[in-house]
Amino acid sequence: AGGTPAAAKAGPPGPGAIDLGAQSGRWAAFQERHRLSCEEAARLLLDAYEYRGLVKHTGGCHCGAVRFEVWASADLHVFNCNCSICTKKQNRHFIVPASRFKLLKGADNLTTYTFNTHRAQHTFCKTCGVQSFYTPRSNPDGYGIAPHCLDDGTVQTIITEDINGKEWEKAVREHKTIRDMSKP
């Protein structure tokens, strides 16, 4: 009775496995208690460590065909741009590095619209037409996330900053932080 779980009593780890030493029993109990595979438990631990101070937000389009997760602050810094497309779409967004964004489903249900320089990739759901995220021209190495497409419960506050997209080059050149928002 008592003692170490059977999974922790196994012999030395195989190729690619990690020897957890004295933590083996604790690891096995954690996996069992939370019903996680080894990979799921490792991802949870890595996410908690790598994204300290951030919240995992989930969201998607209206019909649910497109779903994503994004690690960002619970207090969002949202841009309200007045360029031609953002005005027409009422596109308000916050920017995150690509490493903090994961498309969970719906890649085959996305289509892309570009114009002018074709650097911004305006992706939207083919079924319901909602753009829940896109690749902004200012941050082609990140994503602009629509806060109104996030599921309830993880956003504490939203601070909105107007940006003059009608004079895009000047606005981005003069903005002190926008280009760094997609850096990890």
N, C-alpha and C positions, 0 to 999 in steps of 0.2 A: 504494500500500500504506500501512499505518499511517494516521494522521490521524484525522479525526473521523467517527463513524458517519453514514450517510446521513440518518438522521432528524434529526440536529443541523444538517445542511447546508441544510435547507429554508429558504425565505424567511422573512419576518417572520411572527410568529404570527397566526393568524386571530382572529376575535372570541371572547372568553372564554378564549383561550389565554394562557399566561404566557411572557414572554421570559426565559429562564434565562441569557442572555448566555454567559459563559465556562463555565458549568456545564452547558450543553446536552449536550455529549459525555459527560460523567460521568453525567448523568441517563439518557441513552439506553443507555449501557453497563450501568448498574445495572438498568434495566428488563429488558434482554435477558438478563443474567446470572441474574436471579431469575425470569425468565419472567412478568413482571407487566405489566398494562396500566398506562397512565398514572394512571388513577384508583386502582388497587390500590397503586401505588408511593406516590402522594400520601397515601393513607389510612395506610399503614405509617409514613411520615414524620410525619404529624400525630399519630398515636397515640403514637409514641415520644416526641414532644415534649410533648404535652398530658398524657400519663399517666406522666411520669417518676417512677420509683420504684415504679410499680405493675406488676403482672403481668396478662397476659390469661389468665384462666381460661375454660375452656369446660366445658359440662355439659349436663344434660338429664334427662329422665324415664327410667324403666326400659325402656320399649319403644322409645325413640328417636324417637318422633313429635314431641317437643318438644325443641328444642336452643337454647342461648343462649350468649353470651359476656359476660363481665363483667370490668372492670378493677378490681382491688383489690390490696391488699398480699398478699405471699406469706405473711405472718404475720397470720392472721385473728383478729378479736375477735368471738367468737360469743356470742349471747345464748341462755340456756336459760330460757325463760319458763314459769311455772307456772299461767298462765291456763287456763280450761277447754278451749279448743281446742288450745293448744300441748301441754298435758298429754296429751290423747287422741291427738294425731298425733305426739308426741315431736318437735315442731317446734323445732329449733335453727337459728339463722340469723344471718348478718351483714348489715349494712345498707350499701347503696351509693346514691349519687345516680342518678336515672333516666338522666342523661347518660352514665353508665359501664356501662349495661346495654343489650344488644341481643338481641332475640329473633331467632334465625336461621331457625327454622322451627317450625311447629306452632300458629300463632295460631288456626287453625280447629279445632284439636284441644284447645283449652283451654276449660274451663268454670269458673265462679266461684261460690263460696259466701260468703255474708255473713250476719251475725247481729248482734244487739244494735244498735250505732250504725250498722252497715253501712259504716263507713269502711274497715276492713280488707277487702281483696279477696283472698280465699283462692282462688287459681287452681290448677287441677290438670289433669292429662292425662285426657281422656275415656276413653282406652283402658286405661291401666294404673293410673290413680288416683294417681300420684305427684305431690306438690307440690314442684317443684324451686325455685320462687320464688313470692313473693306481694307484695302492696302492704300494708305494715304500717300500722296505725292511728297509731302514733307518728310515722311518716314517710311520709305519703301522696304525697310528692314523690320517693320513692325505692323501692327494692326490698329485700326480705328474701330472701337467697339461702341455700338449704340447702347447707352445705359438703359433706355426704355425697352430693350430686348433681353435684359437680364431677368432671371427668375427672382421673385420676391424673397426678402429675408437677409441679404448679405450687404446691401448698401446702407451706410449710415447717413452720409451727407453727400450732396452734390454742389460743388462750386462751379459756376459757369463763367467762362471767359470768352468775350467776343473777340473774334479774329477777323481782320479785314482781308478776306479772300478775294475781293474785287481787285486788290493790289497785292496779289499773292507773293510775288518775289520780294517786294519791300517788307511785307508783314513777316515773312519767314526769316528774312535777313536780320530784321530788327528784334525779333522775339528771342529772348535770352535762353529759353530752355526747350523749345518745341522739338528741335532736332535730336536732343539727348533723351527724349522720352521713350524712344524705342531701343535704348541701350540697356543691357542687363545690369 
